[in-house]
Amino acid sequence: MKINLWFSIFCVLVFTTSSIAGEGVSKATIDDYRQAKEAIEKLAASKTGKFAKDIVENTNSGVLKAQKAIESGDEKVAKQAIEIANLQMTLAEAVAAEREATGRTVVAKTELKRLGQRLENILDGKGDVK
């Protein structure tokens, strides 16, 4: 289902991007939009997409807002939406790194506790219980 959603979003973006006229929007803004769109697609397919899915989905909304602004010729709104999307991508990467590190910390803490108990058993003369 997740793949179907992404495929649908991708198809909509491909079809609507080809129709972008951008009459009131500069080529630089359109290029920024395309770069942001590509970056969020890559981000969604990476570990960041797994660990910070909520933020990545929010960022997709921002990219769609930029697309609509470009289609309507609103340079200012398009630039703002692109800038916000770029900031959200940075946030997503940071949150994903934090969440991943937290997961590794929990695993390490569990292993440390297990090894501590094992050491305690050995020191108490109970032998090496694994």
N, CA, C and O of each residue as an XYZ file, in Angstrom:
520
protein
N       0.822     -1.186      0.000
C       0.000      0.000      0.000
C       0.870      1.255      0.000
O       0.571      2.222     -0.701
N       1.951      1.237      0.790
C       2.860      2.374      0.866
C       3.480      2.636     -0.504
O       3.613      3.785     -0.926
N       3.855      1.568     -1.189
C       4.469      1.713     -2.510
C       3.452      2.287     -3.486
O       3.794      3.136     -4.310
N       2.205      1.830     -3.401
C       1.162      2.365     -4.284
C       0.953      3.854     -4.057
O       0.762      4.611     -5.010
N       0.988      4.278     -2.792
C       0.825      5.693     -2.482
C       1.955      6.506     -3.098
O       1.718      7.527     -3.743
N       3.177      6.046     -2.895
C       4.328      6.769     -3.452
C       4.279      6.767     -4.977
O       4.600      7.771     -5.613
N       3.883      5.649     -5.557
C       3.788      5.575     -7.009
C       2.734      6.552     -7.513
O       2.948      7.231     -8.517
N       1.604      6.628     -6.828
C       0.547      7.563     -7.219
C       1.033      9.003     -7.126
O       0.813      9.808     -8.032
N       1.700      9.316     -6.011
C       2.238     10.668     -5.843
C       3.241     10.974     -6.953
O       3.233     12.061     -7.531
N       4.088     10.014     -7.235
C       5.089     10.198     -8.288
C       4.414     10.452     -9.633
O       4.810     11.363    -10.361
N       3.402      9.660     -9.967
C       2.705      9.836    -11.244
C       2.055     11.213    -11.339
O       2.138     11.879    -12.371
N       1.415     11.628    -10.267
C       0.785     12.946    -10.256
C       1.840     14.022    -10.467
O       1.641     14.960    -11.239
N       2.960     13.878     -9.774
C       4.024     14.869     -9.921
C       4.585     14.896    -11.335
O       4.841     15.968    -11.882
N       4.778     13.728    -11.928
C       5.326     13.669    -13.280
C       4.376     14.330    -14.266
O       4.797     15.136    -15.097
N       3.105     13.993    -14.175
C       2.143     14.558    -15.118
C       1.934     16.055    -14.923
O       1.810     16.804    -15.892
N       1.897     16.479    -13.680
C       1.671     17.901    -13.453
C       2.929     18.718    -13.695
O       2.849     19.873    -14.112
N       4.089     18.130    -13.438
C       5.339     18.850    -13.680
C       5.517     19.135    -15.159
O       6.030     20.187    -15.540
N       5.094     18.196    -15.987
C       5.247     18.404    -17.418
C       4.353     19.534    -17.921
O       4.599     20.102    -18.985
N       3.310     19.857    -17.145
C       2.403     20.916    -17.577
C       2.694     22.261    -16.909
O       1.955     23.226    -17.103
N       3.764     22.322    -16.128
C       4.086     23.568    -15.438
C       4.504     24.625    -16.463
O       5.477     24.460    -17.199
N       3.758     25.678    -16.484
C       4.097     26.764    -17.397
C       4.982     27.762    -16.677
O       5.948     28.271    -17.247
N       4.659     28.036    -15.443
C       5.469     28.931    -14.641
C       5.556     30.325    -15.213
O       6.618     30.945    -15.162
N       4.468     30.834    -15.756
C       4.479     32.140    -16.403
C       4.950     33.241    -15.475
O       5.731     34.100    -15.884
N       4.487     33.232    -14.226
C       4.874     34.269    -13.301
C       5.995     33.847    -12.378
O       6.318     34.566    -11.432
N       6.593     32.703    -12.629
C       7.613     32.151    -11.749
C       8.915     32.035    -12.524
O       8.943     31.590    -13.671
N       9.995     32.449    -11.866
C      11.295     32.428    -12.541
C      11.788     31.001    -12.750
O      11.371     30.075    -12.055
N      12.669     30.846    -13.708
C      13.263     29.535    -14.000
C      14.051     29.039    -12.788
O      14.074     27.840    -12.512
N      14.688     29.942    -12.072
C      15.463     29.554    -10.885
C      14.563     28.926     -9.825
O      14.946     27.945     -9.187
N      13.388     29.480     -9.638
C      12.451     28.936     -8.654
C      11.947     27.570     -9.101
O      11.811     26.656     -8.287
N      11.673     27.434    -10.380
C      11.244     26.133    -10.913
C      12.351     25.105    -10.733
O      12.084     23.955    -10.386
N      13.588     25.513    -10.968
C      14.727     24.600    -10.764
C      14.863     24.217     -9.289
O      15.124     23.059     -8.962
N      14.684     25.195     -8.409
C      14.725     24.913     -6.965
C      13.634     23.921     -6.579
O      13.856     23.017     -5.774
N      12.463     24.102     -7.160
C      11.343     23.189     -6.906
C      11.704     21.768     -7.340
O      11.499     20.810     -6.595
N      12.231     21.648     -8.522
C      12.591     20.305     -9.034
C      13.662     19.649     -8.159
O      13.602     18.451     -7.885
N      14.630     20.437     -7.729
C      15.670     19.888     -6.842
C      15.082     19.443     -5.514
O      15.441     18.385     -4.997
N      14.190     20.235     -4.965
C      13.548     19.873     -3.692
C      12.713     18.612     -3.866
O      12.717     17.732     -3.004
N      12.006     18.527     -4.968
C      11.157     17.364     -5.243
C      12.013     16.097     -5.343
O      11.667     15.064     -4.769
N      13.114     16.180     -6.064
C      14.018     15.027     -6.194
C      14.625     14.661     -4.846
O      14.746     13.482     -4.512
N      15.004     15.666     -4.079
C      15.613     15.416     -2.776
C      14.639     14.723     -1.823
O      15.035     13.816     -1.092
N      13.390     15.134     -1.823
C      12.421     14.512     -0.915
C      12.106     13.094     -1.356
O      11.859     12.230     -0.514
N      12.109     12.837     -2.646
C      11.895     11.465     -3.134
C      13.027     10.556     -2.669
O      12.785      9.428     -2.240
N      14.256     11.044     -2.752
C      15.405     10.261     -2.283
C      15.348     10.072     -0.767
O      15.637      8.992     -0.251
N      14.976     11.128     -0.073
C      14.889     11.081      1.382
C      13.837     10.069      1.829
O      14.052      9.316      2.778
N      12.718     10.058      1.146
C      11.638      9.130      1.502
C      12.067      7.677      1.318
O      11.605      6.793      2.038
N      12.947      7.434      0.357
C      13.403      6.066      0.085
C      14.576      5.659      0.974
O      15.002      4.505      0.939
N      15.096      6.578      1.759
C      16.262      6.288      2.599
C      15.839      5.915      4.020
O      14.651      5.790      4.318
N      16.835      5.740      4.888
C      16.545      5.463      6.298
C      15.775      6.608      6.936
O      14.992      6.393      7.861
N      15.988      7.791      6.461
C      15.261      8.943      6.997
C      13.764      8.769      6.786
O      12.965      9.110      7.657
N      13.390      8.241      5.638
C      11.984      7.983      5.357
C      11.379      6.985      6.323
O      10.177      7.013      6.586
N      12.209      6.108      6.849
C      11.740      5.109      7.813
C      11.644      5.699      9.223
O      10.636      5.523      9.907
N      12.680      6.388      9.643
C      12.746      6.881     11.017
C      12.009      8.203     11.236
O      11.630      8.514     12.366
N      11.804      8.977     10.184
C      11.121     10.274     10.325
C      10.006     10.399      9.286
O       9.859     11.423      8.619
N       9.239      9.336      9.175
C       8.182      9.271      8.167
C       7.206     10.437      8.281
O       6.781     10.995      7.270
N       6.855     10.802      9.497
C       5.900     11.890      9.717
C       6.398     13.214      9.138
O       5.639     13.956      8.515
N       7.656     13.491      9.347
C       8.226     14.755      8.855
C       8.377     14.716      7.331
O       8.139     15.711      6.646
N       8.773     13.561      6.816
C       8.923     13.409      5.358
C       7.566     13.628      4.675
O       7.492     14.283      3.635
N       6.512     13.089      5.250
C       5.176     13.286      4.671
C       4.784     14.766      4.706
O       4.180     15.274      3.761
N       5.127     15.447      5.789
C       4.874     16.887      5.888
C       5.633     17.639      4.803
O       5.116     18.578      4.197
N       6.855     17.214      4.573
C       7.689     17.855      3.557
C       7.085     17.654      2.175
O       7.121     18.560      1.343
N       6.532     16.475      1.929
C       5.855     16.224      0.655
C       4.722     17.211      0.448
O       4.508     17.687     -0.666
N       4.003     17.517      1.498
C       2.911     18.495      1.404
C       3.443     19.858      0.997
O       2.830     20.563      0.195
N       4.591     20.222      1.558
C       5.209     21.501      1.199
C       5.636     21.559     -0.247
O       5.500     22.591     -0.904
N       6.155     20.449     -0.744
C       6.575     20.394     -2.146
C       5.345     20.497     -3.048
O       5.390     21.163     -4.082
N       4.261     19.851     -2.666
C       3.022     19.959     -3.448
C       2.477     21.388     -3.426
O       1.940     21.870     -4.423
N       2.621     22.059     -2.283
C       2.188     23.461     -2.183
C       3.018     24.326     -3.139
O       2.489     25.215     -3.806
N       4.313     24.051     -3.192
C       5.185     24.796     -4.113
C       4.769     24.551     -5.557
O       4.748     25.471     -6.375
N       4.442     23.308     -5.857
C       4.013     22.968     -7.216
C       2.752     23.748     -7.597
O       2.669     24.306     -8.690
N       1.781     23.782     -6.695
C       0.544     24.506     -6.964
C       0.805     26.004     -7.137
O       0.191     26.654     -7.983
N       1.714     26.543     -6.333
C       2.051     27.964     -6.449
C       2.713     28.251     -7.791
O       2.449     29.279     -8.413
N       3.563     27.347     -8.228
C       4.210     27.528     -9.534
C       3.164     27.477    -10.638
O       3.175     28.292    -11.561
N       2.261     26.508    -10.529
C       1.212     26.384    -11.547
C       0.329     27.630    -11.610
O      -0.154     28.008    -12.677
N       0.127     28.256    -10.459
C      -0.708     29.461    -10.450
C       0.109     30.732    -10.699
O      -0.448     31.825    -10.791
N       1.440     30.580    -10.807
C       2.287     31.729    -11.116
C       2.660     32.576     -9.918
O       3.044     33.735    -10.082
N       2.558     32.025     -8.710
C       2.845     32.784     -7.491
C       4.280     32.513     -7.020
O       4.537     31.564     -6.280
N       5.186     33.351     -7.455
C       6.622     33.205     -7.151
C       6.890     33.221     -5.644
O       7.633     32.384     -5.131
N       6.286     34.167     -4.949
C       6.557     34.333     -3.516
C       6.160     33.089     -2.719
O       6.950     32.590     -1.918
N       4.965     32.597     -2.931
C       4.493     31.406     -2.209
C       5.333     30.189     -2.596
O       5.656     29.361     -1.744
N       5.679     30.081     -3.853
C       6.499     28.956     -4.307
C       7.852     28.958     -3.607
O       8.305     27.920     -3.124
N       8.497     30.119     -3.551
C       9.801     30.224     -2.886
C       9.694     29.871     -1.407
O      10.536     29.151     -0.870
N       8.656     30.381     -0.754
C       8.469     30.099      0.670
C       8.251     28.601      0.902
O       8.836     28.021      1.816
N       7.424     27.990      0.089
C       7.135     26.559      0.246
C       8.389     25.720      0.010
O       8.613     24.732      0.708
N       9.199     26.104     -0.959
C      10.439     25.383     -1.247
C      11.413     25.531     -0.080
O      12.044     24.559      0.338
N      11.531     26.747      0.441
C      12.429     26.984      1.572
C      11.989     26.178      2.799
O      12.817     25.578      3.484
N      10.700     26.170      3.065
C      10.181     25.397      4.198
C      10.427     23.904      3.978
O      10.819     23.195      4.905
N      10.200     23.434      2.768
C      10.441     22.019      2.461
C      11.913     21.658      2.680
O      12.218     20.593      3.217
N      12.813     22.534      2.269
C      14.236     22.275      2.475
C      14.588     22.223      3.959
O      15.375     21.379      4.388
N      14.004     23.125      4.736
C      14.236     23.106      6.176
C      13.657     21.842      6.814
O      14.266     21.261      7.711
N      12.490     21.424      6.352
C      11.876     20.203      6.881
C      12.715     18.967      6.536
O      12.781     18.023      7.324
N      13.348     18.972      5.377
C      14.220     17.850      5.025
C      15.412     17.781      5.974
O      15.811     16.696      6.395
N      15.976     18.930      6.309
C      17.075     18.972      7.269
C      16.603     18.475      8.633
O      17.295     17.703      9.296
N      15.427     18.922      9.039
C      14.849     18.466     10.299
C      14.623     16.951     10.273
O      14.935     16.260     11.242
N      14.090     16.446      9.184
C      13.828     15.005      9.066
C      15.114     14.202      9.219
O      15.132     13.171      9.891
N      16.182     14.673      8.597
C      17.468     13.967      8.707
C      17.965     13.965     10.148
O      18.457     12.948     10.636
N      17.839     15.094     10.824
C      18.294     15.188     12.217
C      17.443     14.306     13.137
O      17.980     13.597     13.987
N      16.136     14.350     12.968
C      15.244     13.541     13.796
C      15.468     12.063     13.527
O      15.470     11.255     14.457
N      15.655     11.705     12.280
C      15.902     10.300     11.941
C      17.199      9.811     12.588
O      17.250      8.703     13.122
N      18.234     10.632     12.539
C      19.507     10.252     13.165
C      19.326     10.079     14.668
O      19.873      9.147     15.257
N      18.567     10.967     15.285
C      18.312     10.878     16.725
C      17.524      9.613     17.065
O      17.862      8.903     18.012
N      16.487      9.337     16.300
C      15.661      8.155     16.562
C      16.450      6.867     16.348
O      16.302      5.907     17.104
N      17.276      6.853     15.331
C      18.109      5.674     15.073
C      19.105      5.470     16.213
O      19.303      4.347     16.678
N      19.722      6.545     16.654
C      20.678      6.468     17.765
C      19.996      6.011     19.053
O      20.567      5.244     19.829
N      18.788      6.481     19.270
C      18.032      6.061     20.455
C      17.783      4.559     20.417
O      17.907      3.876     21.433
N      17.438      4.057     19.261
C      17.221      2.617     19.109
C      18.482      1.818     19.398
O      18.434      0.791     20.074
N      19.610      2.296     18.881
C      20.887      1.611     19.140
C      21.243      1.685     20.619
O      21.804      0.737     21.169
N      20.925      2.796     21.265
C      21.211      2.957     22.691
C      20.409      1.958     23.517
O      20.933      1.365     24.459
N      19.151      1.773     23.167
C      18.309      0.807     23.889
C      18.885     -0.599     23.758
O      18.939     -1.343     24.738
N      19.312     -0.962     22.563
C      19.896     -2.286     22.343
C      21.187     -2.437     23.151
O      21.404     -3.468     23.786
N      22.038     -1.417     23.127
C      23.300     -1.477     23.871
C      23.049     -1.545     25.372
O      23.745     -2.265     26.087
N      22.062     -0.802     25.850
C      21.736     -0.802     27.274
C      21.239     -2.185     27.712
O      21.595     -2.658     28.791
N      20.438     -2.815     26.899
C      19.943     -4.160     27.199
C      21.098     -5.154     27.253
O      21.157     -5.998     28.148
N      22.004     -5.055     26.307
C      23.172     -5.950     26.280
C      24.059     -5.704     27.498
O      24.566     -6.653     28.096
N      24.249     -4.450     27.864
C      25.055     -4.114     29.034
C      24.438     -4.698     30.304
O      25.148     -5.231     31.157
N      23.137     -4.597     30.422
C      22.437     -5.142     31.591
C      22.621     -6.664     31.650
O      22.867     -7.226     32.717
N      22.498     -7.320     30.494
C      22.674     -8.769     30.435
C      24.082     -9.166     30.842
O      24.268    -10.115     31.604
N      25.065     -8.449     30.342
C      26.455     -8.757     30.680
C      26.761     -8.453     32.141
O      27.541     -9.164     32.774
N      26.151     -7.403     32.679
C      26.326     -7.074     34.094
C      25.781     -8.186     34.986
O      26.410     -8.564     35.973
N      24.624     -8.697     34.636
C      24.031     -9.798     35.393
C      24.907    -11.045     35.296
O      25.091    -11.764     36.279
N      25.429    -11.288     34.130
C      26.327    -12.438     33.936
C      27.570    -12.306     34.817
O      27.983    -13.268     35.465
N      28.163    -11.108     34.837
C      29.341    -10.869     35.677
C      29.004    -11.056     37.147
O      29.773    -11.656     37.898
N      27.853    -10.540     37.552
C      27.423    -10.678     38.941
C      27.276    -12.157     39.323
O      27.678    -12.554     40.417
N      26.714    -12.958     38.444
C      26.576    -14.402     38.695
C      27.942    -15.072     38.847
O      28.133    -15.923     39.715
N      28.869    -14.685     38.008
C      30.212    -15.264     38.080
C      30.872    -14.876     39.400
O      31.461    -15.728     40.066
N      30.782    -13.622     39.781
C      31.403    -13.148     41.022
C      30.736    -13.738     42.268
O      31.385    -13.900     43.301
N      29.461    -14.055     42.174
C      28.760    -14.662     43.293
C      28.999    -16.185     43.373
O      28.485    -16.855     44.268
N      29.771    -16.703     42.442
C      30.098    -18.129     42.460
C      29.010    -18.994     41.837
O      29.024    -20.212     42.019
N      28.105    -18.426     41.137
C      27.036    -19.204     40.489
C      27.493    -19.768     39.143
O      26.763    -20.514     38.491
N      28.681    -19.410     38.749
C      29.183    -19.905     37.473
C      28.786    -18.974     36.339
O      28.149    -17.938     36.528
N      29.196    -19.400     35.156
C      28.940    -18.611     33.950
C      27.639    -19.077     33.320
O      27.623    -20.009     32.516
N      26.551    -18.423     33.692
C      25.248    -18.738     33.139
C      25.016    -17.826     31.942
O      25.058    -16.602     32.060
N      24.775    -18.427     30.814
C      24.594    -17.615     29.600
C      23.192    -17.364     29.308
O      22.876    -16.698     28.323
